[in-house]
Amino acid sequence: MELYSSLRPRRALIVEDEIVIALDLQDAMSAMGFDQCELASTDRKARSLAMGSQPDVALVDVCLDGGRDGIEAARWLREVCEVPVVFVTGCDDPATIERIHEQVPDAPVLTKPEYRKGLADAIAEVTAHRMKMGH
């Protein structure tokens, strides 16, 4: 079984409703060695994809299709599917950041448009524990 898990393709789930940013994140994740990057523009689609593909990490925007349900989607992904989460968002006001830290403690928050600078470090940080556990 251990052999299988080490050969399993690394998967990322990108929860972002702006297609240009979603595709850029997909490109960045592919460059970091993620074999599959699924895109979801809504909370519902993210939940559905996560249940099916069991991603190794999720990149989540706070604002999805006009609402701020990205935080709830991230909380659900972490609690139900045990997926490490990194926020990539333009919503970086203090109230939103505080809500992120309350709902999804210790999740890194990268701001748009500078998210590429810290992406590799954030991914390494949230997936390190998961890799040690053999997931």
N, C-alpha and C positions, 0 to 999 in steps of 0.2 A: 504493500500500500504506500509506503514512503517513496518508493521509486516513482509511482504514478504521480504523487503530489508534486515532486520536483520537476516532472516533465509537463505538467499541466500548463497550458498557456496562461500568461498573466492577463487579467481582464480589468478594465476600468469602465466605470459607469459615469457618464458626463451628463449632469442634470442642468441644462442651460437652454433658455428659450431664444437667445440670440444666435442664429445659425453661424454667423461669421466667427463669433467667439467659440462656439461649440466645435467648429471645425479646426480652429487654431489649437484648442485644447487637445483635440484628437491627434493632431499632428505632433504636438509636444509629448503626449503620452506614448505615441508610437516610437518617437525618437528615444524615449527612456526604456524601451524594451517591452512595452505592453503590446501583446499580440492582438487583442480585441478591445475596441473602444465603442461601446454602445451609447447612443445619444437618446436623451429623453428631454422633452420640453415642458413636461407637466409632472406634478407629484404622482398622479395615477400611473403614468407610463413608467416612471422611475421605479415604483413599487413592483410593477409587473415584470420589468426587465430584471430587477434584482432577485426576485423569487426564482426566475428561470436560469439566470447565468451565474449567480453567486460571484459577483465581482470582488476583486482584491482590494479595490479602493473606489470611492465615489468623490467626484468633484461636483460641488453643488452651489448653484447661485441662490441667493436669498429671494430675489424677485423672479417669479415664474409666471409667464402669461398674465401680467397685470397685478398679481397678488404677491404676498410675502410668504407663500407656503413652502418655500425652500427649506426653512429652518425645521418645520415639522417633518418634511420629507427626510431630511438628514437625520433627525432624531429617530425616526422609524427605521431607516436603513441601518443605523448603528445598533439599535436595541433589538430589532426583530431579526435582521439578517447578519448582524455582527460585522458590518462593513465599515472599515475606517473611512472617515470623512475629512475632506479639505474643502473649505468654502472659498469660492472665487466669486467675488461680488463687487458691485459698484455702490452698494448700500453700506457705507462704512461710518454712519453716524453713531454717536455713542449709545443711543438707545438700542439700535439694532445689534451692535457688537455685544452689548450686555445681554440681550436676549439670546444670542448665539451661545455665549458662555454659560448661560443658565440651562438652556435646552440641550446643548451638545458640548459638555465640558471638554476642555483641552483640544478641541478641533482647531487646527490652524486656519487663519483667515487671510487670504491674499486679496488685494484690491485690484480692480480693473483701472487702468489698462496695464499696470505694472506686474501682473501676476506671474509672468514668465520667469522673472528674476528669482523668485523664491519657490517655484513649483517643485523642482527636484528635491530640495531640502525638506519641504513639507510632505511630499510623498514618502520619502525615506523615513521621516519621523513617524508617520502614522502606520506605515506597513511593517516597521521593524519588529514590533511585538508579534504581529500576525505571522511573519515569516519564521520566527523562533518557535512558534506553536505548531508549525508544520502545516498551516492552512494554505 
